[in-house]
Each structure stands twice: as structure tokens, then as C-alpha cells.
Amino acid sequence: MSPFLWLRIFFRTGEIRHRQAAFSVAMMAICSVAPTPIFVAYAQTPSDPRRPRTESALLTQSAETASNSNIGQSSAVLVPATIQAFFVTDLYAKVSGYVSQINNDIGDRIRKGQALAVIANPELQAQFDKAEAAVQQATAAVEVAKRQITGMQADLALQEVTLRRQKELFAGKAATAQMLDETQAKHGISTANVEIGKAKLVSAEADLRAAKAEAEKVQALLQYNRITAPFDGVVTRRLVNPGDLVQAAISTRTTPLFTIQQIDTVRVLADVPEWSAVGIHPGLASEVTLYGPGEIIFHGTVTRIATALDPATRTMRIEIDLPNSDGALMPGMYAKVTLRPEPRPATGGPAEAATPH
């Protein structure tokens, strides 16, 4: 190849390279300047200028609709609950002694006043016998006082007749002044004796009343030897055996002898949260569902409410009474209660601040 051809090729190659370099420089300049107005134009030119306002209005309307829906409609409240006997009573001994007899055990249905156990207390029985003897002695003292008054009143009547005769004799000069003075003195003594007899009778009657009160007290204590049921129910605990020594639960709390529960009607205890407590009132319909495979449902109404929240849990205690004649509801069971509180009244505007009077 000739030198001239090499030079021609070189110059043409340099021209192509020069053009490519110039094109590259121009493209870099365009890229460094053009993006700014293009980006700003895109940012400042939305596809629909009304779109943000429309979406804002729709969100506001949706929030207001949801708020009105929550105010005007009632939602169900599901809370855990516990079943409890209508009455639960622990029976203690009022007097000390040995258990001589046990008549009932756990599971037995009992009637009010029925004796569950008997406590033997020989010392208390001896005190009662002594009190009875004191009553008899006081009664006899009253009778003696009455008879003494009768004799004193007869002597006083005699002295009155004698005094009247002595006065007649003295007026007729048939009796001396000494004889009249002696008769008047005897009359005064008889009158005083009658008053003393009356005072002794009052004292004897007071002693009789005191003796009777003491006897009634000991007799009442003897009645506590029988552990009786305070109401119709079921024995759920027996913590005593024949021959056990029991202490009187007067100053200190000892172990109970029996526990009695009334389960013909049971209480369902539940705690509702603060936000639903306002809409709950006695008479509100409720459903009590027992835990288990069958999930048995009992329908009832709210019987009573605490009308105050527990500061620790911010919940309000409610009670639902359910009949339990078949014994399906056992105290201690867990359940769940479904309530539908009444809706809160809708307010037209913000709450007004209360001004003190």
C-alpha cells in the first residue's frame, strides 16, 4: 500500500473520531442541562389537578360514615365469665368440743335448719344444769318472799285493829298513855316490815330474771352444738371427722367444718371493658356459652351491675342470674358472655365545656 493511501485513511479516521468526540461532548452537555426543566415540568404538571382534593374529600366522608356507624349501631361484646353459686357459706363451730356425730357428706342436698353434725361439750351441759338449778332456787326465793309479805300484811292488819281499840280505850280513860304508845310502836314496826317484804320480793324477782337469763344463754350455747344449714343447698366441702376436737371460731378464724352452696340459681360473673360499660344496664339480653365441644348456650338478662369501674382493670362487674334446677351449671365453670350494649346517642357537635356554677 502506498504512503498516500495511508495518509488518506489516517485523515478520514481522524475525522470520524473527531465527529464522534464532538457528538459525545454535545450529548453530555444536553444530559447535564436538559433533565432539570424536564423533571420540574413533570413534577409541576400533574395528570389531574383535581385528584388530591377528590381523594381528601372521599377519605373525610368515609371517616365520618364509619364514626356515625359506630355510634348508631351496637356491636357484640364477648367477655370471659365465671359461674358462682348464688350463696356460699362456710360453717364454723361456735363452741368448742368433740365431734360426736356427722350426718351429711359432700354432694348431699340439705334443707334449712337441718343438722349436719353434733358437737359434744360436757362442761357446757354442766353449766346448763347449774343454771337450771339457780332458776329453781330463785323461783323458790320469790315464793318465800311472797309468803313473808302475806304474813307481814296480816300482822299489820292486826296492829291497825289493836291501835284503833287502844285509842278508843284511851279516850274512855280505860287505857294509859303508855299502852297507847306501845301499840302505835308495834303498828309502825308492822308497816316497816311490810315494806321490807315488798323490797325483798322485788329483789327475789330480779334474781329470778337473772337466773333465767343465764340459763337461756347457756341453752343458746348448747344449741350451737348442732351445726345446722342456714339455707337449702348442697354440701360442697366437709373438713371434719367424728372425734375431732373443734375450737370456737369467735376470736380467731379457724378451719370451717362444712361449706354449703345454693345452686338452684347461679350467678354468672363477668367484667366488661370500659368502652362498652355505658351501654350495659340491668335487663339487657345476654348469652352465656359454656366452654366445651358442645358449647351449650343459655339465654338470660343482666341482673345487676356494679355501676363503677375497677380502677385496677378499668372494667365493670356484671352479674347474670340463671336458673339451675337440673344442676347443669356448676360453680367454678368458665364461660363466655355475649352482650350487645345499647348504642351511644349521636352528638351533633363538639362537647360543650361544663362551667361551674
C-alpha positions, 0 to 999 in steps of 0.5 A, spaced: 500 500 500 502 506 498 504 512 503 498 516 500 493 511 501 495 511 508 495 518 509 488 518 506 485 513 511 489 516 517 485 523 515 478 520 514 479 516 521 481 522 524 475 525 522 470 520 524 473 520 531 473 527 531 465 527 529 464 522 534 468 526 540 464 532 538 457 528 538 459 525 545 461 532 548 454 535 545 450 529 548 453 530 555 452 537 555 444 536 553 444 530 559 447 535 564 442 541 562 436 538 559 433 533 565 432 539 570 426 543 566 424 536 564 423 533 571 420 540 574 415 540 568 413 533 570 413 534 577 409 541 576 404 538 571 400 533 574 395 528 570 389 531 574 389 537 578 383 535 581 385 528 584 388 530 591 382 534 593 377 528 590 381 523 594 381 528 601 374 529 600 372 521 599 377 519 605 373 525 610 366 522 608 368 515 609 371 517 616 365 520 618 360 514 615 364 509 619 364 514 626 356 515 625 356 507 624 359 506 630 355 510 634 348 508 631 349 501 631 351 496 637 356 491 636 357 484 640 361 484 646 364 477 648 367 477 655 370 471 659 365 469 665 365 465 671 359 461 674 358 462 682 353 459 686 348 464 688 350 463 696 356 460 699 357 459 706 362 456 710 360 453 717 364 454 723 363 451 730 361 456 735 363 452 741 368 448 742 368 440 743 368 433 740 365 431 734 360 426 736 356 425 730 356 427 722 350 426 718 351 429 711 357 428 706 359 432 700 354 432 694 348 431 699 342 436 698 340 439 705 334 443 707 334 449 712 335 448 719 337 441 718 343 438 722 349 436 719 353 434 725 353 434 733 358 437 737 359 434 744 361 439 750 360 436 757 362 442 761 357 446 757 351 441 759 354 442 766 353 449 766 346 448 763 344 444 769 347 449 774 343 454 771 337 450 771 338 449 778 339 457 780 332 458 776 329 453 781 332 456 787 330 463 785 323 461 783 323 458 790 326 465 793 320 469 790 315 464 793 318 465 800 318 472 799 311 472 797 309 468 803 313 473 808 309 479 805 302 475 806 304 474 813 307 481 814 300 484 811 296 480 816 300 482 822 299 489 820 292 488 819 292 486 826 296 492 829 291 497 825 285 493 829 289 493 836 291 501 835 284 503 833 281 499 840 287 502 844 285 509 842 278 508 843 280 505 850 284 511 851 279 516 850 274 512 855 280 513 860 280 505 860 287 505 857 294 509 859 298 513 855 303 508 855 299 502 852 297 507 847 304 508 845 306 501 845 301 499 840 302 505 835 310 502 836 308 495 834 303 498 828 309 502 825 314 496 826 308 492 822 308 497 816 316 497 816 316 490 815 311 490 810 315 494 806 321 490 807 317 484 804 315 488 798 323 490 797 325 483 798 320 480 793 322 485 788 329 483 789 327 475 789 324 477 782 330 480 779 334 474 781 329 470 778 330 474 771 337 473 772 337 466 773 333 465 767 337 469 763 343 465 764 340 459 763 337 461 756 344 463 754 347 457 756 341 453 752 343 458 746 350 455 747 348 448 747 344 449 741 350 451 737 352 444 738 348 442 732 351 445 726 345 446 722 344 449 714 342 456 714 339 455 707 337 449 702 343 447 698 348 442 697 354 440 701 360 442 697 366 441 702 366 437 709 373 438 713 371 434 719 371 427 722 367 424 728 372 425 734 375 431 732 376 436 737 373 443 734 375 450 737 370 456 737 371 460 731 369 467 735 376 470 736 380 467 731 378 464 724 379 457 724 378 451 719 370 451 717 367 444 718 362 444 712 361 449 706 354 449 703 352 452 696 345 454 693 345 452 686 338 452 684 340 459 681 347 461 679 350 467 678 354 468 672 360 473 673 363 477 668 367 484 667 366 488 661 371 493 658 370 500 659 368 502 652 362 498 652 360 499 660 355 505 658 351 501 654 350 495 659 344 496 664 340 491 668 335 487 663 339 487 657 339 480 653 345 476 654 348 469 652 352 465 656 356 459 652 359 454 656 366 452 654 366 445 651 365 441 644 358 442 645 358 449 647 351 449 650 348 456 650 343 459 655 339 465 654 338 470 660 338 478 662 343 482 666 341 482 673 345 487 676 351 491 675 356 494 679 355 501 676 363 503 677 369 501 674 375 497 677 380 502 677 385 496 677 382 493 670 378 499 668 372 494 667 365 493 670 362 487 674 356 484 671 352 479 674 347 474 670 342 470 674 340 463 671 336 458 673 339 451 675 334 446 677 337 440 673 344 442 676 347 443 669 351 449 671 356 448 676 360 453 680 367 454 678 365 453 670 368 458 665 364 461 660 363 466 655 358 472 655 355 475 649 352 482 650 350 487 645 350 494 649 345 499 647 348 504 642 351 511 644 346 517 642 349 521 636 352 528 638 351 533 633 357 537 635 363 538 639 362 537 647 360 543 650 365 545 656 361 544 663 362 551 667 361 551 674 356 554 677 
